[in-house]
Amino acid sequence: MAATKRIYEPRGKYPDRTKSNDNAFSGLNILINKLDTALLLLSSKEDAVLQSVLNNLAEFARKVDENIFELKEQRLLELLLEKEIFIDSNNVIIRRFALYLITAILDHTELGEYETEKTSQLLDVSYRYYLKDNDDFCVEYLTYIINLCLRDPQVAQNILENIAFLEKFKNIFINSENPDTVYNSIEALHKILQVQSAEEMLQFTTLPGFPVDRIICELTNEFLEIRLASLKVLKTLLADTSEESVFEPLHRCFFVLQQLVKAFCDNPQAPDALGIIEALATALRSEKMTKLFFEQNLFEQMVEQLRIDMEILRPDVVCTIISIFAEAAKYQPFLGRMHSANITQMFIDCLMKSKPEPAPFVIMGLNRMIEHPEVLRIVVAEYDKGLLTHLVNLIRSPQVSIKTREQSAELVAHLLTSSFRATAEQLIQMDIAGGLAKTIQQGLPELSIDLILSILSIIEGLASNDEYRSVLGANVLLTEQIAQLLMRSYAHAILVHNIFRCLCTIIDEEPVRLTLLSNFIVSSIKRALKSLSNLVKTAVTNFILQTTRFNEFVDAYIDRGVLEVLMMYQKHAFCVSTWGPAIESILSKCPTMKFCIRNCLTFTDITAGKDFYVSKRKFEDFRQFQCLLCTDCSPLEAVLVVNFDRPVADDNDVICVPDHCMHEVDGAGDRKWHYCKRPGDARLPEYLEALNQTLAIHGLVENPDRIRRSIDFENVAKRCKIIAEAVNGVMSENIKILDLNTTEECSRHTVRCHLEELRYVYHTNFIPLGEVHSGCQFERAILFKCFADQIGLPCTLQRSVDGRMLYNEVPLPLELEKDVHCDKKTLKFMPWRMLRPTHIVDLMYNIGELYPMQSRQALQYLRLY
């Protein structure tokens, strides 16, 4: 049976009403005049006591700022934190007073005054308070406290981990009508965004419920502070132009553009008008935003408003406003509409009239606008009014901001590309070379890297014309400053790369070459070759490739260690494709060093034009031979010198031996001893003349086609035979001619004795080849190569592995039947670098015979069989 509920419940015990109230604890009223005593009452459990104390403390804090500092000294903040700001109190007045006191103290606290741990403790309590309390005043105070605490970047970074707080924060911000709460929420959001990376910001702003629409709405808020705070957040968000950003939906893009344009047009003179312009300019960095800006006629709306208010706006404000058009000019489809709206003239006026200098975006906008032909025509027409002169003065002036100088230099370089003749003439007339030299002289860090790169681009543009290049080259100061800038720029790989590229454009001028060589360009090159940057190494090797056309650079590269660095650092340059060609470009101009290093000269290596030195000794390290050539000493082994141009040694090259340096045994006879490392050779030209006469008799002096560098394959064997006989005629004195099949060695001892005699004659082992009358394969191969180079016969010079023998190879392609690619009529026009050696020339046994490579006769000739 279910229990029934009783209506009346009888009591068995009743309170004793006979007790008097006099027996209870009576109320206590005490006048407290000490602050520290009042603070003790904060430990009370009674709401009336707490409310009264907190009320008095709040009144005390409102009177003067000194009272707040006294409360800080009494550690009121720490005391309230111990009480957790009375988070659990049911009395809303107590909570409000406590939060008010916290905000008053934080208002008078610097960022670094509290440790991060204490700030984090305050935030932790505030987070819990924020999640629990729904009182509007308390939320307002808490939002303010959180905003102040987020001034610490480390604290702001940690807030992203509190998901529950962020959810309520977004909900309160979206729904709040309290202006203070809205303002502090936006400020707190801005601080959170500032400490995030691009990826973190993208992830945070694309979360569901992110209040971007509320922020956009606040652009037209009646309170200026809220509008300014919204603009700060929007500029941060609009900086992300990716497709995944919070402004990915088109409706939101249009909404923000519409709000910005509306906010500006409502009051162009408002204090936040410039902030609106900056936000709008940031938005137009996105092509999607720019397209909407023009398609929805917001551009015309802005231009119309600008025309109406042009007279009342300050010039600096107008120049700031056209930053919008500077960003929009990045997209060429809209340049026509902008030009039709007279934006071009606005840019020019702002450039010429802004004092003390135009803003960088003015010049940037004009730089983008000249992609339109009509704009370019107008800008060039303004040269007569001093536009180009003004730009050059901006580049040169150290008082102008670096960004403005960068944009000015970039615009001048662009004008050189778009309208070369008119721009270049104006620049040359105003002595641009001297101006740029003085600008470069300012050096780093006065100049930025971007400014220097633009200046170098101007020089490259002018140097593309031979006439203007000669003007630039004649300015020695300009070349000196570029060379000195190079020495100070190795911390910036891109800068070194562009300096070398710039130098390549003016290196054809002789004054430039002489100036560079006298301004430590070789030291800069060696430093660049040792760089860890592949970009730098590629640039410097390209520069070497360009400059080996000039003998003074080739000599400097060999004598001052550039070739040595190239050879020694090859293993560190496997990613630099121009490293090997740079070595070959130097060696191709110096057959002496190429033969010492490579032990061979190919068809394209010509010995004519420079002295050719060949040592009897094979050097494993070319630096030893180079040292012999550079130092004042005589080598132990003979060095044969080939020279067709100097019958008699130059007086400057002849070194006289002082008397005190001579031994007594040398005192007999003529005491005037001298020697020369660049001896004259009167006989070698005579031998060449005799050879040419012999070839003329046989009709083999010129190629039948009379085309330079063509190959007369029909007569290669005949010409080889005649040259070999000429060589034999010169070097057969006391030489016994043997049969190819014999195992007897040729007369090496005779040759050695002959060279010893010549050493005593010349007092050195540097011996002219024309004076050598006894020679075996070694000496004869050198003379054969030199004669072949003089008459235009493709020929190589090879050294054997042991270094004791030299031999010559010639190309004589085998003609295959019905193969047009191997037809001699086709092959005779083949470049010499593509030829391949096919036969070895016999200079010792069967004079002038050609042996196919790898044949038994060839191996016998090389003593390999």
Stockholm file with secondary structure:
# STOCKHOLM 1.0

chainA/1-865         MAATKRIYEPRGKYPDRTKSNDNAFSGLNILINKLDTALLLLSSKEDAVLQSVLNNLAEFARKVDENIFELKEQRLLELLLEKEIFIDSNNVIIRRFALYLITAILDHTELGEYETEKTSQLLDVSYRYYLKDNDDFCVEYLTYIINLCLRDPQVAQNILENIAFLEKFKNIFINSENPDTVYNSIEALHKILQVQSAEEMLQFTTLPGFPVDRIICELTNEFLEIRLASLKVLKTLLADTSEESVFEPLHRCFFVLQQLVKAFCDNPQAPDALGIIEALATALRSEKMTKLFFEQNLFEQMVEQLRIDMEILRPDVVCTIISIFAEAAKYQPFLGRMHSANITQMFIDCLMKSKPEPAPFVIMGLNRMIEHPEVLRIVVAEYDKGLLTHLVNLIRSPQVSIKTREQSAELVAHLLTSSFRATAEQLIQMDIAGGLAKTIQQGLPELSIDLILSILSIIEGLASNDEYRSVLGANVLLTEQIAQLLMRSYAHAILVHNIFRCLCTIIDEEPVRLTLLSNFIVSSIKRALKSLSNLVKTAVTNFILQTTRFNEFVDAYIDRGVLEVLMMYQKHAFCVSTWGPAIESILSKCPTMKFCIRNCLTFTDITAGKDFYVSKRKFEDFRQFQCLLCTDCSPLEAVLVVNFDRPVADDNDVICVPDHCMHEVDGAGDRKWHYCKRPGDARLPEYLEALNQTLAIHGLVENPDRIRRSIDFENVAKRCKIIAEAVNGVMSENIKILDLNTTEECSRHTVRCHLEELRYVYHTNFIPLGEVHSGCQFERAILFKCFADQIGLPCTLQRSVDGRMLYNEVPLPLELEKDVHCDKKTLKFMPWRMLRPTHIVDLMYNIGELYPMQSRQALQYLRLY
#=GR chainA/1-865 SS CCCCCCSCCCCSCCCCTTSCGGGSCCCCCCCCCCHHHHHHGGGCSCHHHHHHHHHHHHHHHHHCHHHHHHHHHTTHHHHHHHTGGGTTCSCHHHHHHHHHHHHHHHHTCCGGGSCHHHHHHHHHHHHHHHHHCCCHHHHHHHHHHHHHHTTSHHHHHHGGGCHHHHHHHHHHHHHCCCHHHHHHHHHHHHHHHHTSCHHHHHHHHTSTTCTHHHHHHGGGCSSHHHHHHHHHHHHHHHTCCSTTSTTCSHHHHHHHHHHHHHHHHHCTTSTTHHHHHHHHHHHTTSHHHHHHHHHTTHHHHHHHHHHHHTTTSCHHHHHHHTHHHHHHTTSGGGHHHHHHTTHHHHHHHHHHHCSSCCCHHHHHHHHHHTTSHHHHHHHHHGGGGTHHHHHHHHHHCTTSCHHHHHHHHHHHHHHHHHSHHHHHHHHHHTTHHHHHHHHHHTCTTTSCHHHHHHHHHHHHHHHTSHHHHHHHHHCHHHHHHHHHHHHTCTTCHHHHHHHHHHHHHHTTSHHHHHHHHTTTHHHHHHHHHTCSCHHHHHHHHHHHHHHTTSHHHHHHHHHTTHHHHHHHTGGGCTTCTTHHHHHHHHHHTCHHHHHHHHSEECTTCCCTTSCEEEESSCCSSHHHHHHHHHSSCCCSSCEEEECSSCSSCCGGGEEECCGGGSCGGGCSSCCCCEEESSCCCSHHHHHHHHHHHHHHHTTCSSCTTCCTTCCCGGGHHHHHHHHHHHHHHHSBTTCCCCCTTCCSCCSHHHHHHHHHHHHHHHTSSEEEGGGCCBCCHHHHHHHHHHHHHHHTCCCEEEECTTSSCEEEEECCCCCCTTCGGGCHHHHTTSCGGGCCCCEEECSSSSTTCEEETTSHHHHHHTTCC
#=GC SS_cons         CCCCCCSCCCCSCCCCTTSCGGGSCCCCCCCCCCHHHHHHGGGCSCHHHHHHHHHHHHHHHHHCHHHHHHHHHTTHHHHHHHTGGGTTCSCHHHHHHHHHHHHHHHHTCCGGGSCHHHHHHHHHHHHHHHHHCCCHHHHHHHHHHHHHHTTSHHHHHHGGGCHHHHHHHHHHHHHCCCHHHHHHHHHHHHHHHHTSCHHHHHHHHTSTTCTHHHHHHGGGCSSHHHHHHHHHHHHHHHTCCSTTSTTCSHHHHHHHHHHHHHHHHHCTTSTTHHHHHHHHHHHTTSHHHHHHHHHTTHHHHHHHHHHHHTTTSCHHHHHHHTHHHHHHTTSGGGHHHHHHTTHHHHHHHHHHHCSSCCCHHHHHHHHHHTTSHHHHHHHHHGGGGTHHHHHHHHHHCTTSCHHHHHHHHHHHHHHHHHSHHHHHHHHHHTTHHHHHHHHHHTCTTTSCHHHHHHHHHHHHHHHTSHHHHHHHHHCHHHHHHHHHHHHTCTTCHHHHHHHHHHHHHHTTSHHHHHHHHTTTHHHHHHHHHTCSCHHHHHHHHHHHHHHTTSHHHHHHHHHTTHHHHHHHTGGGCTTCTTHHHHHHHHHHTCHHHHHHHHSEECTTCCCTTSCEEEESSCCSSHHHHHHHHHSSCCCSSCEEEECSSCSSCCGGGEEECCGGGSCGGGCSSCCCCEEESSCCCSHHHHHHHHHHHHHHHTTCSSCTTCCTTCCCGGGHHHHHHHHHHHHHHHSBTTCCCCCTTCCSCCSHHHHHHHHHHHHHHHTSSEEEGGGCCBCCHHHHHHHHHHHHHHHTCCCEEEECTTSSCEEEEECCCCCCTTCGGGCHHHHTTSCGGGCCCCEEECSSSSTTCEEETTSHHHHHHTTCC
//
